[in-house]
Amino acid sequence: MQDADAAADLERLVADRGEQLLRTAVLLAGSHQDGEDLLQAGLERLLRRGRRIEGSLEGYLRRTLGAGSCR
């Protein structure tokens, strides 16, 4: 995936599923502020690795959120 394609795919994901992803992150983190931080960290990781991800970007992001909430 090209950098521009990865950024466009990430933009679409956030536009389409951002609210649901934030709700999930808030539930995992325990507070709204921590949920926002968790989602931000997951999105940054996804953007850095976007070219190498095969399959669903949302699935990767959700796994990242789950792993990040265990810290």
For each residue, the residues with C-beta under 8 A, 3 or more apart:
1: 5 6 9 50 51 53
2: 5 6 51
3: 6 7 50 51
4: 7 8
5: 1 2 8 9
6: 1 2 3 9 10 47 50 51
7: 3 4 10 11 47 50
8: 4 5 11 12
9: 1 5 6 12 13 50 57
10: 6 7 13 14 43 46 47 50 57
11: 7 8 14 15
12: 8 9 15 16
13: 9 10 16 17 18 57 58 61
14: 10 11 17 18 21 43
15: 11 12 18
16: 12 13
17: 13 14 20 21 58
18: 13 14 15 21 22
19: 22 23
20: 17 23 24
21: 14 17 18 24 25 39 58 61 62 65
22: 18 19 25 26 35 36 39
23: 19 20 26 27 35
24: 20 21 27 28 62 65
25: 21 22 28 29 35 36 38 39 42 65 69
26: 22 23 29 30 31 32 34 35 36
27: 23 24 30 35
28: 24 25 35 38 65 66 68 69
29: 25 26 34 35 37 38 69
30: 26 27 34 35
31: 26 34 35
32: 26 35 36
33: 36 37
34: 26 29 30 31 37 38
35: 22 23 25 26 27 28 29 30 31 32 38 39
36: 22 25 26 32 33 39 40
37: 29 33 34 40 41
38: 25 28 29 34 35 41 42 65 68 69
39: 21 22 25 35 36 42 43 65
40: 36 37 43 44
41: 37 38 44 45 64 68
42: 25 38 39 45 46 61 64 65 68
43: 10 14 39 40 46 47 61
44: 40 41 47 48
45: 41 42 48 49 64
46: 10 42 43 49 50 53 57 60 61 64
47: 6 7 10 43 44 50
48: 44 45
49: 45 46 52 53 60
50: 1 3 6 7 9 10 46 47 53 57
51: 1 2 3 6
52: 49
53: 1 46 49 50 57 60
54:
55: 59 60
56: 59 60
57: 9 10 13 46 50 53 60 61
58: 13 17 21 61 62
59: 55 56 62 63
60: 46 49 53 55 56 57 63 64
61: 13 21 42 43 46 57 58 64 65
62: 21 24 58 59 65 66
63: 59 60 66 67
64: 41 42 45 46 60 61 67 68
65: 21 24 25 28 38 39 42 61 62 68 69
66: 28 62 63 69 70
67: 63 64 70
68: 28 38 41 42 64 65 71
69: 25 28 29 38 65 66
70: 66 67
71: 68
